[in-house]
Every structure is written in structure tokens, then in C-alpha cells.
Amino acid sequence: MIAEARNKIEGDAMIKIFLPVMFCIMLAAGTAFAGKLMPVNEVPAPAANPQTPEKIELGKKLFFDRRLSGDGTMSCSTCHDPEKGYSDDLAISLSYPTTRNWRNSPTLINVGFQKFLFHDGRSHTLEEQALFPMMSAFEMNRNLDFVEEVIRSVPEYVDAFRTVFGGEVSRERMAMALAAFQRTLVSANSPLDRFLTGDKKAFSAEAKKGYDVFMGKGKCADCHDGVNLADNKFYALNVPENEEQEKDPRVAATRRFVAKVSHYEDYLNLKEDPGRYLVTKEKKDWKAFRTPTLREIAKTGPYMHNGIFATLDEVIEFFDKGGGKGNAALKPLKLSDAEKKALKTFLVEGLAGEEVPFRYPKVP
């Protein structure tokens, strides 16, 4: 019965769980035009979940609280470490003991600007997204009914929820607080931001050459545009499978499990990551993944949905060759070594925001 309940939560009933917090987030004006870069501006928040200092602080404490995991060893920060670009430096993210994850941990930097969450875009809001990893069997593995009671057992949290929300602890309010905190994770005042607001000396000479490659021959801005350098679309680039991961039977178990709860009939024979197809069931989305932000890209490797590329040099080579075999989204760029070097300099130097000291909260 426990297994059936868990599958029900992670299957069809998942949508119902989040209906109270399915807020529609609109990106700031002007961020959706392909090829047009925009400086970082105010992160939009839904009217139903406005930002307040108290709510942000509550969400920050929850983000670092290991009570949110089934065995008390993991928190949101386990896979989204502030000192690692709000990722975890691993090809595929950490997982619940005895299990293995199957995808790379995406950075949370500038996540408030994203229209879709997760590599496959199965969530549309941070409020909706927040509870997925918490209840996922191979991530934090926490029963949501139980975690409500766990948080209610902490007097400081009870008082904080009453102050912030005027009511009791609930999973929906936990998600709202976590979302509020995540909307503060912003990379701003990078050389690119300064350049776009009129400072023509913001880039080093080499980074400026790289910017020109990015906007021109490299065609990077065709997909990496707007405030977040991401077009909120999905592409099947035929990224190579990670053979090392494929050798691990625990990864195969996770792949089959996700496909099964996503109602993919042939889940037992699945040998690769179908990507967004599991969300839409549309043929065009087979092995398609969301365009990631490039903000703070130097801090957030390994790269791609499965962490197959350890360095930016490998990523640039992949795109220069026109992506993976048989893909229809990319064509070879034929960049020179000098152009590749300049492009990397722009990505590393030009997209690094102003360093902001981070203060860890005191978890009750």
C-alpha cells in the first residue's frame, strides 16, 4: 500500500497536489525576443506569493533543513550548494541512499526568470517545483503528509508560518517560502549587464571578441537570449549518453521508474533518457531538453542534462561540430581556435556577476 500511495503521488495525483500553487509567472518585458540580450532586472513574482523579508528568511531556513529528507541527511542545498554555483559539481546529482539519480543538478542562479523548471520542463513555477525533489523516491524521499507534521513539531517554524502566512504549516506554504528564497538567487552586474547598459569598456579585449562570436558566427544568442540567456525552449541536440552512468543498475532503475510514473508503456526496455517526451508524449520532444541559463556558467559544470561534458571547452567543441549525430537543431559552426578561445573568455568573464556575500541561516 505504501508503494501504491507513493506512485499515486508521483503520478496523476501530482498535479492535484500543486493546484493551489500553480501560479503563472510572466517574464519581464522584452526577454522573449530571440537574439536580444537584456541586462538583469527585477525578478518577477506571482501576485499570490509576493516577496517579503520574513517569507524569504523562512524559505532560506527550509532550504538548508535536512528534516525535509526521509533520513535526515539531505537538504535542498545538498544538490544546490551556494559555494558551487547552486549546483553540486557532479555529473548527476546526489541521491537518496541506495538509489542513483539520472540527471545533472541544474543551477538555481536566476531561476526566478525561468518559464520552465527541471531539464524536461515538467514544472511551470517554483512553487510547483519545490515539492517534487522532496517527495521523489531517488532524491529526498520524504512523504509530504509526514513532513508537514515534522515541521509542525518545531515551535519556531510554527510561529514563523503564522507570522508569514497567518496560518498553520502546510506543504503549499512550505513551497511558497522556498520559492520566495530561490527568487533572491540572482547573478547581476556582470560585465555583460554593464555593457548592455552602456559601459562599452565592461569587457576585456578578449571577452569582447568572444561576445562578438556569441552574437555572430557562433549563433549562441539564437537560443541563449533575454535576461537569463535562455529562450525557454526545448531542443533535441542528441547529447551523448553517459556510458559510465549506464553501467550502474541503480540509474537504470531510476530511468524505468520515472518512465513508469510518466505512463511510458515500454518503460521496461528504455535504454536512454527520453527527455521532454515523458512530459508531452510528442515525438518531436524525444531527447529534448530545456535551454539552460548561461549566467555564472563557469561555476556550474559539469554540463548538459547528464553532466557528460566536464569543461566548457568540451561544450564549445560539441556545438562547433553541430551537436550530436543525427540532430536537426544545430549545424557545424567551424570556429577557429582563436574564436573558441575568445568565446570561452566571454562565457567565463563576461557572465560572472558581482560577488555577494552569503550568510547561512540558523536552522531551528
Secondary structure, DSSP 8 states (H G I E B T S, - for coil): -HHHHHHHHHTTHHHHHHGGG-------TT--STT-B---------TTS---HHHHHHHHHHHT-GGGSTTSS--HHHHSBGGGTTB-SSSS---STT----S-----TTGGG-SSBSTT--BSSHHHHTHHHHH-TTTT---HHHHHHHHHT-HHHHHHHHHHHSS---HHHHHHHHHHHHTT----S-HHHHHHTT-TTSS-HHHHHHHHHHHTTT-GGGTS-BTTT--S-EE-------HHHHT-HHHHHHHHHHHHHTT-TTGGG--S--BTHHHH--GGGTTBEE----TTGGGS-SBSTT--B-SHHHHHHHHHTTSSTT-SS-------HHHHHHHHHIIIIIT-------------
